[in-house]
Amino acid sequence: MQLRYTLMGFERNYQIKIPSKQLNKQYYSTLSKSSLNNKLNPWFITGFADAEGCFSFAIKPDAKSKLKWRISPLFVIKLHIKDIAILELIKNTLMIGKIRKNGQNSILYVVESIKELQVIVDHFNKYPLVTEKASDFLIFKQCFEIIKQRLHLTEKGLFSLIGLKSSLNWGLSDSLKKAFPNVTFVDRPEYKFNGIPNPYWIAGFTSGDGSFHLNLKKSDTNVSHRVSLRFSINLNIRDAEVLKGLVIYFNTLSKTSTVVKGMLNQENQYVSKSDNTVSLAITKTSELIEVIIPFFEKYPIQGVKSLDFADFKKVAMMIGAKEHLTIEGLHRILEIKLNMNKHRDW
C-alpha cells in the first residue's frame, strides 16, 4: 500500500510513458501459468486493488478554467516494473486503462477518462472492496458522480469536491488548505468488514500484500531445526478484522484436511498487533502443506510473487519428505533461499 504515501508525487508525474517495445519484450515472464490472452477472475482484481489500488482525484490550478481549477479523477495501481504482467492482465481483463512508466523502477496502471472510470465504478459496485479502502471508494464514487454531471464546473460543486477530498486518502495538501480555508470537511464513511467474499479475492490480495518466506537458523543439535517457512500478511491496524477473517476462512478449509483438523482455530495464535501494524503469520508445516499451499495451487498467485510461492512450495515438499535432514537437502534449500524474494534476479 505504498501508493498512498507517494500519491502527491504520482499526481505530478503519472503521465510519463514507457515505450511499447520495452513493455512487450522485457517483462512478460512474470505471469503464473497464464498468458496475456487470459482473463483474471473479477474477484482477483478486487483483491489486488484492495492491496495495491488507489482512488484519487487531482485538483490543480488552471488559469484557463472558469473557476481556475482543473479536476482530474484517477484510479491507479502502482507496482515495481518487474510486475508489469499483472497490470497487463488487469488491463486486458477490464479492457480499459493505460500502462505508464513512473520513475526508474515503477509502473502505473491508470484509468482517467469518465467513460473508463464508469467501468471501474461498476466493477467495484458488483465486486465490492473488502478492506478499509472500501471507504475511499465510496468517497471517490461521490466525487465521480459530481464530475460526471459536470457539477464540478460550478463553485458549489468544486467546494463539494474539496470537502470530499479532505477525507480521501491523506486528505488535502497544504496548498489546497490555504486556497480553500473555509471548506466544509466531510466525515469519512464508516468501514465495516463483512467477511471474505470469494477465494479469488484472497489470491488477488495475497498477490499484492502477501509474503512467502524461508528462514534458516543455526542449530548445533539438529539440522531439521534450521529450516522454517512463513506465510504472512502485514496490514495497517485498521484492517485487523480482514486478517481475522482470513484465519476464519482458512480454518474452514483446515477442517476438511486429512492431517490438519481445525488447527487454525485460535486467531490470536496467528494474528498479532504492534503499534499501527497487524500481522498474520502461519508457520506450522502441516498447515502450510495441507491448507495454504493447496489453496494457492487452486487459486494462483500472479506476478513475480508466484515464483516465490513455487520456491516456498518446493521447500515445504522437501521438509515433508525429510530431505531437510540431510546436508545435501539443506544446501539445496539454502540455494533456493538465496534466490527468493528481494534476492531474485528478475
C-alpha positions as CSV (number, residue, x, y, z in Angstrom):
1,M,0.0,0.0,0.0
2,Q,2.9,2.3,-0.6
3,L,0.9,4.2,-3.2
4,R,-0.9,6.2,-0.5
5,Y,2.4,7.6,0.7
6,T,3.6,8.6,-2.8
7,L,0.3,9.9,-4.2
8,M,1.3,13.5,-4.3
9,G,4.4,12.7,-6.3
10,F,2.3,10.5,-8.5
11,E,-0.1,13.2,-9.4
12,R,2.8,15.3,-10.6
13,N,4.5,12.6,-12.7
14,Y,1.9,9.9,-13.8
15,Q,1.9,10.9,-17.4
16,I,5.4,9.6,-18.2
17,K,5.1,6.9,-20.8
18,I,7.1,3.7,-21.3
19,P,7.9,2.6,-24.9
20,S,5.7,-0.2,-26.2
21,K,8.7,-2.2,-27.3
22,Q,10.1,-2.2,-23.8
23,L,6.8,-3.3,-22.4
24,N,6.4,-6.1,-24.9
25,K,9.8,-7.7,-24.7
26,Q,11.2,-7.5,-21.2
27,Y,8.7,-8.3,-18.5
28,Y,6.1,-10.9,-19.6
29,S,7.9,-13.8,-17.8
30,T,6.3,-12.8,-14.5
31,L,2.9,-14.5,-15.1
32,S,1.8,-17.6,-13.2
33,K,0.9,-20.2,-15.7
34,S,-1.0,-17.5,-17.6
35,S,-0.7,-15.7,-20.9
36,L,-1.8,-12.2,-21.8
37,N,-4.8,-13.7,-23.6
38,N,-6.2,-15.0,-20.3
39,K,-8.7,-13.1,-18.2
40,L,-8.5,-12.6,-14.4
41,N,-11.4,-13.5,-12.2
42,P,-13.1,-10.3,-11.2
43,W,-12.7,-11.0,-7.5
44,F,-8.9,-11.3,-8.1
45,I,-8.9,-7.8,-9.4
46,T,-10.8,-6.5,-6.4
47,G,-8.4,-8.3,-4.0
48,F,-5.4,-6.9,-5.8
49,A,-7.0,-3.4,-5.8
50,D,-7.6,-3.8,-2.0
51,A,-3.8,-4.4,-1.7
52,E,-2.4,-2.0,-4.3
53,G,-5.0,0.2,-5.8
54,C,-5.7,3.9,-5.2
55,F,-8.8,6.1,-5.9
56,S,-7.9,9.7,-6.2
57,F,-8.6,12.9,-8.0
58,A,-6.1,15.7,-8.5
59,I,-7.1,19.4,-8.0
60,K,-4.6,21.7,-9.7
61,P,-4.6,25.4,-10.6
62,D,-5.7,26.1,-14.2
63,A,-5.7,29.7,-15.4
64,K,-7.8,28.8,-18.4
65,S,-10.6,27.3,-16.4
66,K,-13.6,29.4,-15.3
67,L,-13.0,28.5,-11.7
68,K,-9.2,28.5,-12.1
69,W,-9.0,24.9,-11.0
70,R,-8.7,21.6,-13.0
71,I,-10.2,18.4,-11.6
72,S,-8.7,15.0,-12.7
73,P,-10.3,11.8,-11.3
74,L,-8.0,8.7,-11.3
75,F,-7.9,5.1,-10.4
76,V,-4.3,3.9,-10.2
77,I,-2.3,0.8,-9.4
78,K,1.4,1.3,-8.8
79,L,3.9,-1.6,-8.9
80,H,7.6,-2.3,-9.4
81,I,8.2,-2.6,-13.1
82,K,9.1,-6.3,-12.6
83,D,5.3,-7.0,-12.1
84,I,4.1,-5.2,-15.3
85,A,2.5,-8.5,-16.4
86,I,-0.1,-8.2,-13.6
87,L,-1.1,-4.8,-14.9
88,E,-1.3,-6.1,-18.4
89,L,-3.7,-8.9,-17.2
90,I,-5.8,-6.3,-15.4
91,K,-5.9,-4.0,-18.4
92,N,-6.8,-6.9,-20.8
93,T,-9.5,-8.2,-18.4
94,L,-11.2,-4.8,-17.9
95,M,-10.4,-3.7,-21.5
96,I,-9.7,-0.2,-20.2
97,G,-6.8,1.9,-18.9
98,K,-3.2,2.7,-19.8
99,I,0.1,1.5,-18.5
100,R,2.8,4.1,-17.9
101,K,6.3,4.3,-16.6
102,N,6.8,6.2,-13.4
103,G,10.4,6.8,-12.5
104,Q,13.2,4.4,-12.9
105,N,11.6,1.2,-11.5
106,S,7.9,1.9,-11.1
107,I,5.0,1.2,-13.5
108,L,1.4,2.5,-13.3
109,Y,-1.9,1.3,-14.4
110,V,-4.0,4.4,-14.9
111,V,-7.7,4.9,-15.6
112,E,-8.7,8.5,-16.0
113,S,-11.4,9.1,-18.6
114,I,-15.0,9.4,-17.4
115,K,-16.1,6.6,-19.7
116,E,-13.5,4.2,-18.5
117,L,-13.9,5.2,-14.8
118,Q,-17.5,4.2,-15.1
119,V,-16.3,0.7,-15.8
120,I,-14.2,0.9,-12.6
121,V,-17.1,2.1,-10.6
122,D,-19.4,-0.6,-12.0
123,H,-16.8,-3.3,-11.2
124,F,-16.4,-2.3,-7.6
125,N,-20.1,-1.9,-7.2
126,K,-20.5,-5.5,-8.3
127,Y,-17.4,-6.9,-6.6
128,P,-17.0,-4.7,-3.5
129,L,-13.7,-3.9,-1.8
130,V,-13.2,-5.7,1.5
131,T,-10.6,-3.6,3.3
132,E,-10.7,0.0,4.6
133,K,-10.2,1.0,1.0
134,A,-13.9,0.5,0.6
135,S,-14.4,3.8,2.3
136,D,-12.1,5.5,-0.2
137,F,-14.2,4.0,-3.0
138,L,-17.4,5.4,-1.5
139,I,-15.9,8.9,-1.4
140,F,-14.4,8.6,-4.8
141,K,-17.8,7.4,-6.2
142,Q,-19.5,10.6,-4.8
143,C,-16.7,12.7,-6.5
144,F,-17.1,10.8,-9.7
145,E,-20.9,11.5,-9.8
146,I,-20.3,15.2,-9.3
147,I,-17.7,15.3,-12.1
148,K,-19.8,13.1,-14.4
149,Q,-22.7,15.5,-14.1
150,R,-20.3,18.4,-14.7
151,L,-21.2,20.0,-11.4
152,H,-17.5,20.4,-10.7
153,L,-17.7,23.3,-13.1
154,T,-19.8,25.2,-10.6
155,E,-18.5,26.8,-7.4
156,K,-20.8,24.7,-5.3
157,G,-19.6,21.5,-7.0
158,L,-16.0,22.5,-6.6
159,F,-16.3,23.1,-2.9
160,S,-18.2,19.8,-2.5
161,L,-15.2,18.0,-4.2
162,I,-12.7,19.8,-1.9
163,G,-14.7,18.7,1.1
164,L,-14.8,15.1,-0.1
165,K,-11.1,15.1,-0.9
166,S,-10.4,16.1,2.7
167,S,-11.5,12.6,3.7
168,L,-9.9,10.7,0.8
169,N,-6.5,9.0,1.3
170,W,-4.3,11.5,3.1
171,G,-6.6,14.5,2.8
172,L,-5.9,17.9,1.5
173,S,-2.4,19.2,0.7
174,D,-1.2,22.4,2.5
175,S,-1.7,24.4,-0.7
176,L,-5.3,23.3,-1.0
177,K,-5.9,24.1,2.6
178,K,-4.6,27.5,2.1
179,A,-6.6,28.0,-1.1
180,F,-9.8,26.8,0.5
181,P,-9.7,27.8,4.2
182,N,-13.5,27.8,4.6
183,V,-14.1,24.4,3.1
184,T,-16.6,22.1,5.0
185,F,-14.9,18.9,5.7
186,V,-16.7,15.6,5.1
187,D,-16.8,12.7,7.5
188,R,-15.2,9.5,6.2
189,P,-17.8,6.7,5.6
190,E,-17.8,4.2,8.4
191,Y,-16.0,1.0,7.5
192,K,-17.3,-2.5,8.4
193,F,-15.6,-5.8,7.5
194,N,-18.2,-8.1,6.0
195,G,-16.2,-11.3,5.6
196,I,-14.1,-12.8,2.8
197,P,-16.3,-12.9,-0.3
198,N,-14.5,-15.2,-2.6
199,P,-11.3,-17.3,-2.7
200,Y,-10.1,-15.4,-5.8
201,W,-10.2,-12.3,-3.6
202,I,-7.6,-13.9,-1.3
203,A,-5.4,-14.8,-4.4
204,G,-5.5,-11.2,-5.6
205,F,-5.0,-9.7,-2.2
206,T,-2.1,-12.0,-1.4
207,S,-0.5,-11.3,-4.8
208,G,-0.3,-7.7,-3.6
209,D,0.3,-7.9,0.2
210,G,1.2,-11.5,1.0
211,S,4.7,-12.9,1.6
212,F,6.2,-16.3,1.4
213,H,9.4,-16.6,3.4
214,L,12.0,-19.2,4.1
215,N,14.3,-19.0,7.1
216,L,17.4,-20.9,8.1
217,K,18.5,-20.8,11.7
218,K,21.7,-22.2,13.1
219,S,21.4,-25.2,15.4
220,D,24.2,-27.3,17.0
221,T,21.9,-30.2,17.7
222,N,19.5,-30.9,14.9
223,V,19.8,-30.0,11.2
224,S,16.0,-30.0,10.8
225,H,15.6,-27.2,13.2
226,R,17.4,-24.9,10.8
227,V,14.6,-24.7,8.3
228,S,11.3,-22.8,8.8
229,L,8.6,-21.5,6.5
230,R,6.3,-18.5,7.0
231,F,3.3,-17.3,5.1
232,S,2.4,-13.8,6.2
233,I,0.4,-10.6,5.5
234,N,1.1,-7.3,7.2
235,L,-1.5,-4.5,7.2
236,N,-2.4,-1.3,8.9
237,I,-4.1,-1.8,12.3
238,R,-7.4,-0.5,10.8
239,D,-7.7,-3.7,8.7
240,A,-7.2,-6.1,11.6
241,E,-10.6,-7.7,11.0
242,V,-9.6,-8.6,7.5
243,L,-6.7,-10.8,8.8
244,K,-9.1,-12.3,11.4
245,G,-11.4,-13.1,8.6
246,L,-8.6,-14.9,6.7
247,V,-8.0,-17.0,9.8
248,I,-11.6,-18.0,9.9
249,Y,-11.6,-18.8,6.2
250,F,-8.5,-21.0,6.3
251,N,-9.8,-22.6,9.5
252,T,-12.9,-23.8,7.5
253,L,-10.5,-25.3,4.9
254,S,-8.4,-27.0,7.5
255,K,-11.4,-28.9,8.9
256,T,-11.6,-30.8,5.6
257,S,-7.9,-31.8,5.7
258,T,-6.8,-35.3,6.5
259,V,-3.9,-34.0,8.6
260,V,-5.0,-30.6,9.9
261,K,-8.2,-30.7,11.8
262,G,-9.3,-27.2,12.6
263,M,-5.8,-26.2,13.7
264,L,-6.3,-22.6,12.7
265,N,-9.0,-22.1,15.3
266,Q,-7.3,-19.5,17.6
267,E,-7.0,-16.2,15.8
268,N,-4.7,-14.8,18.4
269,Q,-2.2,-17.5,17.6
270,Y,-1.9,-16.3,14.1
271,V,-2.7,-12.5,14.2
272,S,-0.5,-10.2,16.2
273,K,-0.5,-6.4,16.7
274,S,2.3,-4.0,17.0
275,D,1.9,-0.2,17.1
276,N,-0.1,0.6,13.9
277,T,0.5,-2.8,12.3
278,V,-1.3,-6.0,12.4
279,S,0.2,-9.2,11.1
280,L,-1.0,-12.7,10.0
281,A,1.7,-15.4,10.2
282,I,1.2,-19.1,9.5
283,T,4.3,-21.2,10.2
284,K,3.3,-24.7,11.0
285,T,4.5,-27.0,8.3
286,S,1.4,-29.2,8.5
287,E,-0.9,-26.2,8.0
288,L,1.2,-24.9,5.1
289,I,1.3,-28.2,3.3
290,E,-2.3,-29.2,3.9
291,V,-4.1,-25.9,3.7
292,I,-2.2,-22.9,2.4
293,I,-0.2,-24.5,-0.5
294,P,-3.2,-26.4,-1.9
295,F,-5.3,-23.2,-1.7
296,F,-2.9,-21.2,-3.8
297,E,-2.4,-24.1,-6.2
298,K,-6.2,-23.9,-6.9
299,Y,-6.4,-20.1,-6.8
300,P,-3.0,-19.0,-8.2
301,I,-0.8,-16.1,-7.1
302,Q,0.1,-13.8,-10.1
303,G,3.3,-11.9,-10.9
304,V,6.8,-12.4,-9.5
305,K,5.4,-13.5,-6.2
306,S,4.2,-16.6,-7.9
307,L,7.9,-17.6,-8.3
308,D,8.4,-17.1,-4.6
309,F,5.4,-19.3,-3.9
310,A,6.8,-22.0,-6.2
311,D,10.1,-22.0,-4.3
312,F,8.1,-21.9,-1.0
313,K,6.2,-25.0,-2.1
314,K,9.3,-26.8,-3.2
315,V,10.9,-26.4,0.2
316,A,7.8,-27.4,2.0
317,M,7.7,-30.6,0.0
318,M,11.3,-31.2,0.8
319,I,10.5,-30.8,4.5
320,G,7.6,-33.1,4.2
321,A,9.9,-35.7,2.6
322,K,12.5,-35.2,5.4
323,E,15.1,-34.0,2.8
324,H,15.9,-31.1,5.0
325,L,17.5,-33.5,7.4
326,T,20.4,-34.2,5.0
327,I,23.3,-32.0,4.2
328,E,22.5,-32.2,0.5
329,G,18.9,-31.1,1.1
330,L,20.0,-28.3,3.4
331,H,22.3,-27.0,0.7
332,R,19.5,-27.1,-1.9
333,I,17.3,-25.2,0.5
334,L,20.0,-22.6,1.1
335,E,20.4,-22.1,-2.6
336,I,16.6,-21.6,-3.0
337,K,16.6,-19.0,-0.2
338,L,19.4,-17.0,-1.8
339,N,17.3,-16.6,-4.9
340,M,13.9,-15.8,-3.4
341,N,12.0,-12.5,-2.7
342,K,14.3,-9.5,-2.9
343,H,17.3,-11.6,-3.9
344,R,15.6,-12.9,-7.1
345,D,17.1,-11.9,-10.3
346,W,14.1,-10.8,-12.3
